[in-house]
């Protein structure tokens, strides 16, 4: 048995309303083959949890009408500014946006991976700007 599969086979069991985490940063290393497979499948009502600095993959899913809810710090196209489909959806209120900082998203993912309800952030003690 092989673990290699096509993108369409990889997303076959993702139903409408699923929660999907996406990797990549801005325009780098995004799972575009899987994003295109989700769009082809016509999945709707997704809750997306992308990396804190999301880009093109998230914008494409929003443009295709796949996204209902987004946990995010930033969705942009680097020096081009905010991702246009994200901005339109945010301004029109057509998707629910749960805004959090990068640490909130990263530690939330770590907690989920460890099957914990939350994971506390370590207290900063070394940087000059940290509270003492």
N, C-alpha and C positions, 0 to 999 in steps of 0.2 A: 504494500500500500504506500502511496506517495502523499506527501503533504503539499505538493505543488498543485495549485488549482487556478482556474481562470478568475478574473475579477467578478464576472457575473455569477459564477458558482459561489464565490466567497460572500457575496451579499444576498444570496438566494433566501436565507432564513431570517433576514432582517425585516420585521414587519412594520407596518405603519405605526407611528407612535413610539418607536424604539428610542432608546438613549444610545448615542454613538459618540465615542471619543475619537478625535482626529489628531494625528501627529503633524510634524512639520512646523517651520517657523516662517512667517510671511510667505515668500514665494519659494522657499527652499524645502525640499524633501516632503512636500505634501503628497498624500495618497491619491493623486488625481485619477488613476485608473479605477480605484474603488469609488471615488466620487462620481465619475462618469457612469459607472455601473449602477449606482444608486439612482442617478437621474434617469437612466434608461429604464430601470425597473418601475419608476414612477412612485416611489415611496413617498409618503406624506406624513406630516405631523411629527417629524423627528425632534428630539431634544439633543442638541449638539453640545459637547464639551470639548472644544479644541484646545490646543496649546495656548498659553496666555497671549501670544502674539500671532493671531490667526491672519490668514490672508486669502488667496485665491480659492482654495478648496471650499471654504465657508461661504465666500461670496457666490460661487457657482451654485451651491446647494440652495442658498437663499433665492437666487434668481430663478431657479427651476421650481420653486414653490414647495420644496421638501421640508423646510424648517418651520417649526412652531415655536420653539424655545431655544435660547442660546445662552450658555454660561460663558462669559468672556471678559477679558480685560481690554482687548483692542482688536479690531478687524480692519486691516489696512493693506495697502499695496506699496509699502515702503515710502520712497520719496514722492510717490504719486498721491499720497494722502489716504483718507478713508476709502474703503472699498465702496464703490457706488451702489451696488445692490443692497449691501448692509445699511448704508446711510438712508436710502429710500425707505427700506422696510422699518428702520428705527424711527424715522420722522413720521411715517404713516401709521405706526403702531400695529403693523401686520404680523410682527413676531414679538414674543415676550423676551425681553433681555434681562438677564440676571448678571449684573456687573460686579466683578470682584477683582481684586488686585492679583498679581501673578502668584504670590505666595499662597493665597486662598485657593486658587485652582490647583497648584502643584500639590499642596498638602492635602487637599480634598481627594485628589487622585491617589496619593499614597495611602490615605486612610481606606479608600475603597479597595485598593489592592490588598491591604492587610485585613480586610473585612471588619474594619472598625467604624464606629459612627462618626468619629472625628479624629484628627491628629493635631495636637497642639504645636504651635510654632515655637522653636527654641528661643529663649530670651537672648537678645543681643547684649553682649558684654564687652566686646573688643573695639568696635568702631567708635570714633570720637563722637559721633552723633547719637549713640545709643543712650537711653536713659540709664542712670546708675542706681 
